[in-house]
Structure formats: C-alpha cells, structure tokens
C-alpha cells in the first residue's frame, strides 16, 4: 500500500473515532465523507473497501456506510487490560488459527470468485513491495509504519481468503478473532524488522503466494496444506520471540 492509501485508511479510522461512532451507527455518505476529509472519491472508496474487508465498516447497498459490530470486542478489550501477554495462551491462539483457516483455504479453493483472487493478489503485491523496500532502504526507516503496513496487508489477505470461503458464520467468527491476531502479527514484525526480517519477509511472501496459487487452481487439498505450512512457520517464529509484553506500556 502506498503512503497515500495508508494515510487515507488511517484518516477514515480517525474520523470514526473522533465522532465517537458506535457499532451500528451510520457514517456520512461517501460524497459527504470525501468533502469532510478533502479526499478524492476513488481514493476514499479504496479505503472503505479495505476497512470493510477488515471488518471495521459495512457498506450496505442503498443504505450507506455503517460501523460494524465486531464479535470479540469484549475479548479484545480484556486482552489490552492484561499486565503481560501470557505465553501459555499462544498454543490456544495458534490452534484456533488452524481450526478456522485450514478449512477456509479448502472452501476458498472451491468457491472463490475472480474478485476474491484479484484482492488477494493485490495484498500479496503490497507485501512483496514491503519486502523489496526492506532490502533497498538500509538507512533510517519508520519501523513502526512498516510493521503496521505489514500487519494490515497480512490481515487483509487472510480476511479476504476467509470471505472467499462463502461461509458467513466462519467469516464473522474470523473477523472477531483477527482483531486479536492482528496485534500478535504486528508484534511479531516489530521484532523482525532488521536483518532477520529479510529472510522472514521473503518467506511470508512465498508462503502466501503458494496459498493463492492453490486457491486460483481450485485445488482444496493443496490450499489446505499450504495454509498449514504457513501457520506452522508462523508458530515457529512466534515461539522464538523474546518474552515481551504484547501491548506497549503494559509492563508498568
């Protein structure tokens, strides 16, 4: 995602927060929102699509744009209140990813649309750009921004994949779970932004590409296997991280 697109996503998020909108409440129309934020409508529309795929907004045809209620809001809040990330919970979180994402990959291979494929490919392209940028820019970098972008595109890829499964119950469950999972992903990337991240970033791109290829080919068995391999590698990296609080400042 280029800087302008990322900034637009953050601006829409901040608008929702600043207006103190609650789940189920309606945003201004797309035209009004574009005027309020001084944005072009094509750029705003891309941000709305991204936030809808992430489960933060819902665009209802002929009704408008609404804040979406996330199923695991209470769980997310309780995690933020923890003094530190309990390492014993990691196996359960990783098990849950397998429960949700392996069958989702199988179903996506059978039910995906061309639009699903296009959106997953776009996510993959942005992930690859981040990897190439990490190689090129050896000097000072905004590591926090890189972690945020990596987390966003990784989450969007997986959310789109689950959406491609065509199972609405699975999607709603995953949307809530991904709120928590996204925090782990961002944390993981923050610890792998220097030299080790070059190999790790390349591996992430290749693993996602194998998942996408299997889904594009309509091969559910290979899609499930590729997803399993990716989750195994994710687990390996997570377990290798130093024991640090997941939420900054929570150690106080």
VOGU-3710 file (C-alpha; in Angstrom, 3 decimals, decimal comma):
1> xxxxxxxxxx> 0,000/0,000/0,000  1,480/3,365/-0,925  1,707/6,106/1,683  -1,331/7,979/0,359  -3,586/4,927/0,526  -2,363/4,044/4,017  -2,915/7,608/5,197  -6,478/7,531/3,826  -7,285/4,338/5,745  -5,953/5,885/8,966
11> xxxxxxxxxx> -7,883/9,137/8,333  -11,183/7,301/7,936  -10,455/5,314/11,108  -9,657/8,519/12,988  -12,865/10,124/11,702  -14,904/7,254/13,192  -13,042/7,570/16,498  -13,273/11,368/16,669  -17,034/11,287/16,053  -17,332/8,573/18,720
21> xxxxxxxxxx> -19,436/6,446/16,422  -20,588/3,134/17,841  -21,211/-0,214/16,126  -24,347/0,044/14,015  -24,144/3,831/13,613  -24,106/5,353/10,154  -21,303/7,440/8,664  -21,929/10,378/6,317  -22,475/9,492/2,662  -19,431/8,759/0,537
31> xxxxxxxxxx> -19,754/12,187/-1,111  -20,059/13,965/2,247  -17,170/11,973/3,714  -14,968/12,855/0,733  -15,739/16,551/1,262  -15,199/16,396/5,034  -11,815/14,675/4,648  -10,845/16,599/1,476  -10,296/13,339/-0,403  -10,928/12,186/-3,937
41> xxxxxxxxxx> -13,787/9,702/-4,081  -11,793/6,905/-5,831  -9,151/7,012/-3,079  -11,812/7,145/-0,361  -13,642/4,210/-1,941  -10,466/2,094/-1,807  -10,085/2,901/1,904  -13,713/1,958/2,570  -13,263/-1,360/0,759  -10,140/-2,077/2,842
51> xxxxxxxxxx> -11,869/-1,242/6,123  -14,897/-3,300/5,135  -12,678/-6,312/4,404  -11,023/-5,826/7,805  -14,449/-5,932/9,432  -14,362/-2,346/10,700  -17,047/-0,922/8,390  -20,012/-2,283/6,490  -21,177/-0,772/3,195  -24,845/-1,577/2,665
61> xxxxxxxxxx> -26,231/-1,104/-0,815  -28,661/1,840/-0,976  -28,409/2,328/2,790  -24,956/3,745/3,418  -21,784/3,118/5,400  -22,042/1,730/8,929  -19,668/0,933/11,768  -19,643/-2,860/12,098  -20,001/-4,631/15,411  -17,060/-6,984/15,944
71> xxxxxxxxxx> -17,982/-10,263/17,674  -14,976/-10,327/20,001  -14,863/-6,703/21,175  -15,053/-7,749/24,828  -12,231/-10,273/24,407  -10,086/-7,659/22,656  -10,636/-5,200/25,481  -9,786/-7,789/28,105  -6,535/-8,638/26,342  -5,491/-4,989/26,380
81> xxxxxxxxxx> -6,032/-4,882/30,124  -3,672/-7,796/30,806  -0,404/-6,948/32,551  1,521/-9,059/30,021  0,863/-11,493/27,205  0,564/-14,922/28,878  2,784/-17,263/26,940  0,596/-20,231/27,823  -2,216/-18,745/25,670  -0,147/-18,848/22,481
91> xxxxxxxxxx> -0,788/-22,540/21,736  -4,535/-21,960/22,025  -4,423/-18,938/19,706  -2,409/-20,879/17,150  -4,727/-23,866/17,418  -7,652/-21,553/16,720  -5,969/-20,271/13,574  -5,727/-23,837/12,294  -9,351/-24,534/13,209  -10,513/-21,514/11,199
101> xxxxxxxxxx> -8,051/-21,099/8,347  -7,350/-24,628/7,115  -10,987/-25,353/6,184  -11,334/-21,758/4,945  -8,482/-22,339/2,476  -10,154/-25,533/1,240  -13,511/-23,827/0,744  -11,910/-20,790/-0,895  -10,283/-23,057/-3,487  -13,755/-24,345/-4,383
111> xxxxxxxxxx> -15,791/-21,138/-4,153  -13,525/-18,142/-4,797  -14,540/-15,512/-7,312  -12,304/-13,595/-9,685  -12,751/-10,552/-7,443  -11,536/-12,558/-4,434  -8,454/-13,590/-6,396  -7,797/-10,029/-7,520  -7,964/-8,693/-3,985  -5,679/-11,412/-2,574
121> xxxxxxxxxx> -3,200/-10,763/-5,381  -3,223/-7,045/-4,546  -2,471/-7,822/-0,893  0,373/-10,069/-1,972  1,814/-7,394/-4,249  1,904/-4,897/-1,387  3,521/-7,445/0,927  6,167/-8,036/-1,726  6,761/-4,294/-2,084  7,401/-4,082/1,648
131> xxxxxxxxxx> 9,912/-6,932/1,374  11,727/-5,217/-1,529  11,687/-1,896/0,328  13,316/-3,605/3,305  16,168/-4,671/1,006  16,598/-1,259/-0,606  16,394/1,013/2,417  19,365/0,180/4,585  19,317/3,509/6,456  16,766/5,042/8,766
141> xxxxxxxxxx> 13,253/3,637/8,337  9,960/4,098/10,100  9,838/0,601/11,561  6,510/1,203/13,304  4,910/2,187/9,990  6,407/-0,862/8,271  5,009/-3,129/10,989  1,579/-1,512/10,654  1,564/-1,891/6,876  2,742/-5,494/7,049
151> xxxxxxxxxx> 0,086/-6,330/9,625  -2,628/-4,616/7,586  -1,904/-6,417/4,319  -1,365/-9,773/6,026  -4,697/-9,440/7,843  -6,467/-8,280/4,693  -5,120/-11,266/2,712  -6,365/-13,770/5,285  -9,699/-11,997/5,771  -10,301/-11,979/2,009
161> xxxxxxxxxx> -9,417/-15,676/1,869  -11,947/-16,478/4,597  -14,502/-14,311/2,826  -13,854/-16,313/-0,346  -14,916/-19,453/1,525  -18,509/-18,313/1,151  -19,291/-19,300/4,748  -20,742/-16,274/6,543  -20,610/-17,836/10,010  -16,924/-18,658/9,517
171> xxxxxxxxxx> -16,285/-15,104/8,303  -18,000/-13,444/11,268  -16,094/-15,662/13,704  -12,814/-14,920/11,955  -13,392/-11,153/11,905  -13,511/-11,024/15,688  -10,576/-13,380/16,116  -8,473/-11,380/13,639  -8,649/-8,294/15,874  -6,594/-10,161/18,458
181> xxxxxxxxxx> -4,494/-11,986/15,869  -3,564/-8,710/14,170  -1,939/-7,476/17,352  0,214/-10,591/17,510  1,242/-10,166/13,854  2,246/-6,530/14,368  4,197/-7,504/17,488  5,967/-10,274/15,588  7,001/-7,956/12,751  8,377/-5,354/15,170
191> xxxxxxxxxx> 10,862/-7,937/16,394  11,871/-8,917/12,846  12,401/-5,605/11,060  16,183/-5,740/10,841  18,441/-8,319/9,224  16,416/-11,441/10,190  13,289/-9,920/8,641  14,681/-10,076/5,097  14,559/-13,859/5,077  11,315/-13,900/7,071
201> xxxxxxxxxx> 9,615/-11,334/4,781  10,636/-13,318/1,716  9,296/-16,491/3,311  5,969/-14,818/4,132  5,540/-13,670/0,544  6,370/-17,102/-0,859  4,048/-18,911/1,559  1,148/-16,608/0,717  1,877/-16,990/-2,981  1,652/-20,794/-2,694
211> xxxxxxxxxx> -1,663/-20,470/-0,852  -3,032/-18,132/-3,513  -1,828/-20,349/-6,369  -3,622/-23,381/-4,926  -6,817/-21,368/-4,493  -6,537/-19,987/-8,024  -6,071/-23,536/-9,351  -9,136/-24,765/-7,468  -7,052/-27,298/-5,514  -8,510/-27,554/-1,964
221> xxxxxxxxxx> -6,068/-30,209/-0,725  -3,004/-28,205/-1,743  -4,557/-24,988/-0,406  -5,090/-26,614/2,994  -1,548/-27,993/3,021  -0,032/-24,630/2,023  -2,001/-22,877/4,746  -0,862/-25,470/7,289  2,781/-24,943/6,310  2,366/-21,178/6,662
231> xxxxxxxxxx> 0,763/-21,463/10,106  3,481/-23,889/11,243  6,169/-21,364/10,264  4,237/-18,544/11,940  4,086/-20,606/15,137  7,825/-21,306/14,967  8,637/-17,585/14,729  6,208/-16,614/17,480  7,706/-19,146/19,880  11,198/-17,836/19,068
241> xxxxxxxxxx> 10,353/-14,268/20,124  11,779/-12,955/23,402  9,246/-12,744/26,194  7,975/-9,171/25,886  4,642/-7,564/26,761  2,346/-7,638/23,724  0,911/-4,214/24,453  3,402/-1,327/24,922  3,342/0,062/28,437  1,557/-2,962/29,854
251> xx> 4,627/-3,972/31,809  4,263/-0,966/34,094
//
